Amino acid sequence: MFTKKILMFIAGVMFCFNAAQAGQLLGGEADKYLRDGIDKQKAGKYAEAESYYKKALMLDPSSPQRKALVANNRGVILAEAGDITGAEEQFKYALALDPELK
């Protein structure tokens, strides 16, 4: 239980930093979907957020930074749903894609 609380806190902090980082991407349609996904996730609409994240990746599958942000945000969604193992996998994947991820 203590580990879950720590992971949830870290996930929340990472999500806040990555929402700000998403605004620093170059722009374009893929980034619009990424920002829309973040907005849906903030509103607790996780299925809609996931849909926007998938669209962002389909439009530009070559951006490691975007993939890392999406993986991180998926990790937050999984952590909030109680899937600690899945969340940890997504966070590790995000950091492997972008070691500078904050």
CORLINBEL-V685796 format. One line per field, one symbol per residue. ss: DSSP state (2 for helix, 1 for strand, 0 for the rest). psi: psi as a letter, one per 20 degrees, with the letter a starting at -180 (. if undefined). burial: + if it has 24 or more other C-alpha atoms within 12 Angstrom, else -. A space follows every 10 residues. Layout:
BEGIN
ss: ???
psi: ???
burial: ???
END
This chain:
BEGIN
ss: 0222222222 2222222222 2200000022 2222222222 2200022222 2222222220 0002222222 2222222222 0002222222 2222222000 00
psi: gggggggggg ggghgghhhg hhiirhargg hghgghgggg ghjjmhghgh ghgggghhhn iiohgggggg gghhhggggh ijmggggggg gggghhhnij p.
burial: ------++-+ ++-++--++- ++-------+ +++++++++- +----+--++ -++++++--- ----++++++ ++++++++++ ---+--++-+ +-+++----- ++
END
